[in-house]
Amino acid sequence: MVVGFLVRGGLVAGAVYYTRKAGIWGSTEETEKLYNNVKNQLCPYVQQAQKKLPFEVPQLPKTGEMRFLAKHYYNEGVKSSFRFIHMLPCYAGRGLKKVKDTFEDFAKSPAGGGQEASAATAGAVKQQQ
């Protein structure tokens, strides 16, 4: 357990270190420069793939579009998280009600089975006497 935690922690720390060194967590100019650099490095490979694929591959989005998309999806994620937190008491209440109903169903004796068993037991006791 401790070793697994250390390995996961090391992977997270390594990922943060590498992304920080690459410039992802820097200023917007550094991040834009990194994006354009990655885009330029991928261009030859994308062109090779376009020649081999039977359909057209869309161009990578411009920097402004990336900013808009990043903000949009980040905001949608935040809204969804808060919507979930807002509905959590309702979800918990429904879940507890289902658990309670399930336990109540298990606690009830089967329909008709309990009466027949008690009648058979009473008949056996009378025969022994």
C-alpha positions as CSV (number, residue, x, y, z in Angstrom):
1,M,0.0,0.0,0.0
2,V,2.8,2.4,0.9
3,V,4.8,1.4,-2.1
4,G,1.8,2.0,-4.4
5,F,1.2,5.4,-2.9
6,L,4.9,6.3,-3.4
7,V,4.8,5.2,-7.0
8,R,1.7,7.1,-7.7
9,G,3.0,10.2,-5.9
10,G,6.3,10.0,-7.9
11,L,4.4,9.7,-11.2
12,V,2.3,12.8,-10.3
13,A,5.3,14.7,-9.2
14,G,7.2,13.7,-12.4
15,A,4.3,14.8,-14.6
16,V,4.0,18.2,-12.8
17,Y,7.8,18.7,-13.1
18,Y,7.9,17.8,-16.8
19,T,4.8,19.9,-17.7
20,R,6.2,22.9,-15.7
21,K,9.6,22.5,-17.4
22,A,7.8,22.3,-20.8
23,G,6.1,25.6,-20.1
24,I,2.5,24.5,-19.7
25,W,2.1,26.2,-16.3
26,G,4.0,29.4,-17.3
27,S,2.7,32.6,-18.8
28,T,0.2,32.6,-21.7
29,E,3.0,33.5,-24.1
30,E,5.0,30.4,-23.1
31,T,2.0,28.1,-23.4
32,E,1.1,29.6,-26.8
33,K,4.7,29.1,-28.0
34,L,4.7,25.5,-26.7
35,Y,1.4,24.8,-28.5
36,N,2.7,26.3,-31.8
37,N,5.9,24.3,-31.4
38,V,4.0,21.0,-30.9
39,K,1.7,21.9,-33.8
40,N,4.7,22.5,-36.1
41,Q,6.3,19.2,-35.0
42,L,3.1,17.2,-35.7
43,C,2.5,18.8,-39.1
44,P,4.7,16.4,-41.1
45,Y,3.2,13.3,-39.4
46,V,-0.4,14.6,-39.9
47,Q,0.4,15.2,-43.6
48,Q,1.7,11.6,-44.0
49,A,-1.4,10.3,-42.3
50,Q,-3.7,12.4,-44.5
51,K,-2.1,10.8,-47.6
52,K,-2.8,7.3,-46.2
53,L,-6.3,7.8,-44.9
54,P,-9.3,7.7,-47.2
55,F,-10.9,10.7,-45.5
56,E,-9.9,14.3,-44.9
57,V,-8.3,15.1,-41.5
58,P,-9.3,18.6,-40.1
59,Q,-6.7,21.2,-39.4
60,L,-5.6,21.7,-35.8
61,P,-7.4,24.6,-34.2
62,K,-5.9,28.1,-34.0
63,T,-4.6,29.4,-30.7
64,G,-7.7,31.6,-30.1
65,E,-10.0,28.7,-30.8
66,M,-8.0,26.6,-28.3
67,R,-8.4,29.2,-25.6
68,F,-12.1,29.4,-26.2
69,L,-12.5,25.6,-26.2
70,A,-10.3,25.3,-23.0
71,K,-12.3,27.9,-21.2
72,H,-15.6,26.5,-22.4
73,Y,-15.0,22.9,-21.4
74,Y,-13.4,24.0,-18.1
75,N,-16.5,26.1,-17.3
76,E,-18.8,23.2,-18.2
77,G,-16.8,20.9,-15.9
78,V,-17.1,23.3,-13.1
79,K,-20.8,23.7,-13.7
80,S,-21.3,20.0,-13.8
81,S,-19.3,19.5,-10.6
82,F,-21.4,22.0,-8.7
83,R,-24.6,20.6,-10.2
84,F,-23.6,17.2,-8.8
85,I,-22.7,18.7,-5.4
86,H,-26.1,20.5,-5.4
87,M,-27.9,17.2,-6.1
88,L,-25.8,15.1,-3.8
89,P,-28.3,15.2,-0.9
90,C,-31.1,14.0,-3.3
91,Y,-28.9,11.2,-4.7
92,A,-27.9,10.2,-1.1
93,G,-31.6,10.2,0.0
94,R,-32.7,8.1,-2.9
95,G,-29.8,5.7,-2.4
96,L,-30.6,5.3,1.3
97,K,-34.3,4.8,0.6
98,K,-33.4,2.0,-1.9
99,V,-31.2,0.4,0.7
100,K,-33.9,0.7,3.4
101,D,-36.5,-0.8,1.1
102,T,-34.2,-3.7,0.1
103,F,-33.6,-4.5,3.8
104,E,-37.3,-4.3,4.6
105,D,-38.0,-6.7,1.7
106,F,-35.4,-9.2,3.0
107,A,-36.9,-8.9,6.5
108,K,-40.4,-9.8,5.4
109,S,-41.3,-13.5,5.4
110,P,-42.1,-15.0,2.0
111,A,-45.8,-14.8,1.1
112,G,-47.6,-18.0,2.3
113,G,-44.4,-19.9,3.0
114,G,-44.3,-18.9,6.6
115,Q,-47.9,-20.0,7.4
116,E,-47.5,-23.4,5.8
117,A,-44.2,-24.1,7.7
118,S,-45.8,-23.2,11.0
119,A,-48.8,-25.3,10.3
120,A,-46.6,-28.3,9.4
121,T,-44.6,-27.8,12.6
122,A,-47.8,-27.7,14.7
123,G,-49.1,-30.9,13.1
124,A,-45.8,-32.7,13.7
125,V,-45.9,-31.7,17.4
126,K,-49.5,-33.0,17.8
127,Q,-48.5,-36.4,16.2
128,Q,-45.6,-36.9,18.6
129,Q,-47.9,-36.4,21.6
